[in-house]
Amino acid sequence: MNPSTMNRFRNRVRHMTLALVALSAGASYGLAQDHASHMEAMKKQDKSSDAAALLKAVREATQRFKDVNIAKAEGYVLQFGCVSGSDSGAMGLHYVNGNLVAGGVLDRTRPQIIIYEPMPNSSGR
């Protein structure tokens, strides 16, 4: 091969090598990105299922308190009346179980405070 052909051949090999390195790096980055995206999606799914499990547990634990008389019978006492205003909304009736509050342990199956919405028939639900 003459020197001119040899230089063109070397340049082509260099360019192909650089292209392969660039493609290889891009593919690795893409795989890393795909893995990171997958891991992020898994974390979101885990958080979503954790939130769903928490919501389910709280709903099950508070189902019996649809009647304010059940709450009263289990030691909940009205502590804060409903605060409402035309510009600030309303807060509901806060029934507190002092023994659970004093115990200092948060348990999603045993709420320390239950909030009721006052109803026109005074049922406080």
Secondary structure in CASP SS format (residue, H / E / C, confidence):
PFRMAT SS
TARGET T0000
AUTHOR 0000-0000-0000
METHOD secondary structure of the structure
MODEL  1
M C 1.00
N C 1.00
P H 1.00
S H 1.00
T H 1.00
M H 1.00
N H 1.00
R H 1.00
F H 1.00
R H 1.00
N H 1.00
R H 1.00
V H 1.00
R H 1.00
H H 1.00
M H 1.00
T H 1.00
L H 1.00
A H 1.00
L H 1.00
V H 1.00
A H 1.00
L H 1.00
S H 1.00
A H 1.00
G H 1.00
A H 1.00
S H 1.00
Y H 1.00
G H 1.00
L H 1.00
A H 1.00
Q H 1.00
D H 1.00
H H 1.00
A H 1.00
S H 1.00
H H 1.00
M H 1.00
E H 1.00
A H 1.00
M H 1.00
K H 1.00
K H 1.00
Q H 1.00
D H 1.00
K H 1.00
S H 1.00
S H 1.00
D H 1.00
A H 1.00
A H 1.00
A H 1.00
L H 1.00
L H 1.00
K H 1.00
A H 1.00
V H 1.00
R H 1.00
E H 1.00
A H 1.00
T H 1.00
Q H 1.00
R H 1.00
F H 1.00
K H 1.00
D C 1.00
V H 1.00
N H 1.00
I H 1.00
A H 1.00
K H 1.00
A H 1.00
E C 1.00
G C 1.00
Y E 1.00
V E 1.00
L E 1.00
Q E 1.00
F E 1.00
G C 1.00
C C 1.00
V C 1.00
S E 1.00
G E 1.00
S C 1.00
D C 1.00
S C 1.00
G E 1.00
A E 1.00
M C 1.00
G C 1.00
L E 1.00
H E 1.00
Y E 1.00
V E 1.00
N E 1.00
G H 1.00
N H 1.00
L H 1.00
V H 1.00
A H 1.00
G H 1.00
G C 1.00
V C 1.00
L C 1.00
D C 1.00
R C 1.00
T C 1.00
R C 1.00
P C 1.00
Q C 1.00
I E 1.00
I E 1.00
I E 1.00
Y E 1.00
E C 1.00
P C 1.00
M C 1.00
P C 1.00
N C 1.00
S C 1.00
S C 1.00
G C 1.00
R C 1.00
END
